[in-house]
Amino acid sequence: MAYLAIVNVLLIAFDTTYFWARPFYVERLPAVAELYDPVKGVEPGDATAEPVRRRGPDGEPVDRFWLVDLPFLLFFAAELFARWAAAVRRRSFERWWLYPLVHWYDVLGIVPAQQFRFFRLFRLVSIYLRLKRSHAVSVGDDVVSRGVAWLADAVSEEVTDRVTVRVLDLAQREVAAGALSQVTRQALLPRRDEVRRHVVDRLAAVLSDPELHERLGSFLRLNLDAAVASSPALRRVPLPDAVLAPLVRTVGEAVYDSIVETLTASLATEEGRLALDAVVDEVMEAFTDTLGHGEVERLIEATVLDLLAEMKAAVAVRRWAVDEAGGR
């Protein structure tokens, strides 16, 4: 049944494209044209690109493809009724008349009309799926199935990649035209309070981190030692280096420790969190005001354009071709 369905579909495709490909048949395969011209009602001996077709009493061109298709229709109809009877005998459905409703594509596929030939493809797909579910054959793991799956994946990837590249091109043009600032405003402003709360929480956690305080203290001590040797103001203090250096370090560390303690204690209170919230709000306000102009806007646009270009380059890689080359 699978082979018959394939042959039938190929014959339908051949018949549908016959007049389009007839010049090739006449020039390269004259036996095919001589054999099939009578089926399509072409006048004998007519080898022109636009053949003259005989017409019936109703004025329509003569087409005897139904004679070629009739044996397949009869065989498919017999197979359909046999499967219907088997389904009734096995009680596969609650009602005997449900089978043709479920397999409507098989019923439409045996209608002897040109408009219903398309449904033969559904029959072919149905047979393929039944064979694939069967344990009696290796359909799905054979060369043909793997080739069809590879071709389907390749076509799907090509179509998807073309659409994706087109979308990315449009996005690049919109960003270059200045739409990024408007989009950023529309996305950021409704969530401004939420973003501000998140930033405040993170800053409070960072500023209260003892490990950060220790690192900043080490950095401060290094700079205090260097300041004693390089600062002109400290060099004018009338004290020897052995006294001046420990004094500067002690005063600097005391001031730093006082600032850290004050900041940590302040962040633990409601007033301190409100003050930090106000600072973050001012920063966000300044950032929002710069959208649409200035160096920040140019930096964001350049970053987004580079990101879109990298995405296009990644999409342009044909993975189906790479996989095939790797498999070889």
N, C-alpha and C positions, 0 to 999 in steps of 0.2 A: 504493500500500500504506500509506503514511503517513496519507493522508486517510481511508482505510477504517478503519485502526486507531483514529484519533481519533474518528471517528463511532461506532464500536463501543463504545469506552470511554465516550463521552458517553451512549450509549443504556443501557449498564449502570448508569451513575450515575443516570440518570433513572429507570430501573426500580427501583433499590434505594431511592430516596427518594420513590417515587411516593405511597405511602400517607401518608407524613409531610407531603408538600406538596399532597395532593389537595384539602383545603379551599380552598387558594388557587386551584387550577385550576378548581374548581367555581364559585367566586365571580367570578374575574377572567377565566379562560380556559376557559369551558365546553366549547368545541370539543375541547380537549385531553382533558378528562375523558370526553366522549362517545366519543372515538376510542380511548382507552386502557382504559376500564373493561372492555370485553369481553376484552381481553388478560389482565387481572388477575382475571377471573371475577366482577366486581361485577354485582349484579342490575340489570337495565335500569331507568333512571329513579331510581335511588337516589342522592340528592344529600346524604345525611347525612354528618356528620363521621366516623362509624364505619360504613362501608358493609358491607352484607351480601354475603358472597361465596359463590358456588356451590361445592359440594364434589363431588369425584369418588366413584366406587364405593369407593375405599379410605378415604374420609373426609377426605382432604387437600384444602385449598382449590385451586380450579382456577387454574392459572397457565400462560398460553400464550406466555410470553416466548420460549420456545424456537423458536416460529415466526418471531419477529422476528430471533432470533439465528442461526437455521439458515443463512441465506444467507452470513453472515459466516464461520461455521464452515467451510462447504464451500469458500469461496474461500480462507480461510487454510490449510485442509488441502491444497488443490491447490497453493498457493504453497509450502508446506513441502515437499511431495513433489517439486516442480519444482526447488527449491533443493538438495534432497538428491540428486536425479539429476545435477544440474550439478556438485555437489561430487564425486560418484563419478566422473564423466567427467573432471573436471580432476585427479583424484587428490589432492584437498586433504587427505585423511586416509589413514592407512595401511590402515585397515579400513573397509569400507563401512558397518558398523553403528555406527561412532563418531559419525557426524553427529547422530543423534537424542540421543545422550548429551551431546554438547557443547551442543546447542540444546534442552535439556530443557524450558526454559520455553515454547518454541513448541509442543512436544508436549503439555504439560499445558494450554496455553492453548486447544487445540482439543477438549479433553474436554468433551462436552455436559452439564456438571453445574455447578450454581450455585457449589459450593465451589471450582471451578477458574477462575472468571471473573477472579479477582485476577491471574492470570498473563498476562492480556491487556496489563497495564501493562508487563510485561517485554518483550513483543513491541514495544510502542510505543517503549520506550527503545532497544531493539536497532535498530529502523529508524532512529531519530534519530541514533544513533551511526554507523551505516553511511553515512547521508547526510552527516553532518558530516565523515567521513573522505574522502568522495568529492570529487573536484575538479570534478564536473559541475554541482554546485549550490552555493549560497552559504549553506547551513545552518550556523548558528553565528554568522554575522555579519548575520543578518536582524533585522527588528524584533521578531518573535516570540521568537527566541532571546535577544536582548538583554533583552526584557521578562521572560522566564522567569528569566534569570540574575539580573537586578536583584531580582525578587521573592524568589528563593531566598536571595540575600545579605541582603535585608532581614529575612526570617523568621529566618535563621540568627543574624543580629546581635541581633535582639530576644530570642530564646531565650537566647543566650549572655550578653547583658547582664543579663537577669533572674536567671540563675543566679549571675553574678558579683556582682551587688548583694546577693543573698541571702547569699552566702558572706561578703562584706564586712560585712554587718549582724551576722552571727554572730560574726565576728572582733571587731567593736567591742564587742559585749556581753561577750565573753570578756575582753577587755582591761580594760573597765570593772569587771568582777567581780574583778580582781586576778590573772588568770592569767598576765600578762606576766612577773612576777618569777619564777614557777616555770619558764616556758618559757625565760627568759633564763639561769637557773641550769642547766637541763638542756642548753642549747646551749653555754654558756660553759665550764662546769666540765670537761667531757671534753677541751676544747681549750686549757685554761689554760696548760699548758707551752708549747704552740706559740705562743699569743698573747704570752706573756711573752718568749719568745726573739725574736719579731718586734719587739716594743716595745723591747727592749734593743738590738737591732741598729740600729733607727732612732734611738734616743737617742744611742747611741755615734757614729753618723755625724753627727748634728746637732751634738753637743757638740765634735766634732773638726773642724768645718767652719771654715776660715780666714775665709771671708766673714762668717760669723756672729760670729766673734771681733772682726773689724774694726767691725762695726755696734755690737756691745756696747761696744767701746772708745770709739767716737764718742759714744754715749749717756752713757757714764760721764764723759767730759770735759765735756760740757754740764752735767751735774749737779754736777761738782766746781766748775766756775766759779760756778754759782748758789749752791752751799753756802757759798763764801767770803763772799758778800754777805748771806746770810740766816741762817746758823747762829749762834746766840748763843754757843756754845762757842768757835767759831773767832774770833768778834769779840773775845773776851776775851784772845786771844793777843797779847802786846805786840810785834807786828811790823806794819810798814806793809803796805798792800794790795799794793804793788809787789813785796814779798818774799814775803808770805803766799800769794798766789794761785799763783805758779809752784811754791812749795814743796808746797802741797796737791795740785796737779795732778801733780807728779812722784811724790810718795809714792803717790797713788791709782793712777796708771798702773803704777807698779812692783808694787804689791800685786796689781793686776788681772793683769798679765803673769805674775806668779809663780803665781797661781791657775790661769790658762789653761795654762801649761806643765805644772804639776803634774797637772791634770785630763787633759790630752792624753796625758801619759806614763803616767798610771795606767790609762787606758782601753786602752792598748796592751798591758797586762800581763793575765795571767790573774786576778790578785787584784783588779784594778780592775773587770774585767768581772763577777766574782762579787759585788763590792760593789754595782755598779749593778743586777745581777740581783736582789739581795736588796731593794733599794729598790723596784724595780718590783713585786716580789712582794708587798711590804707594801701598796703602793698598790692592787694588784688585790684583795688580801684585804679591805682597807677598803671598796672598791667593792662587792665581793660581799656583804659584811655589811650594806651599806645597802639591798640589794634587798629589797623587801617593805615598806619603811617609809622615811620621811624625804622630803626635798625632791627627791633624785635620782630616787626612784621616781615621784613625781608629775610631774616634768619629763619622764621617759621616757614615761609613760602619755599625757600630754597631746600629746607629739610624735607618738606612734604613732596616737592617735585623730585628730589633724589630718591625718596622712598618709592614713589610711583614708578620711576624709571627702573629701579631694581626689581620691582614686582613684574613689570613688563618683560624684562630680560629673563626672569625666572619662568614666566608663563610661556615665553617663546621656545623654551627647550621642549622638543618633542620626546616625551618619555617613552612613547611606544617604540620610536626608532632607537633610542638609547638602550632600552631593554632588549630589543632584538639584537643589536650589535653586541651587547654584553653576553647574550645567550650564545652567540656564535663564538 
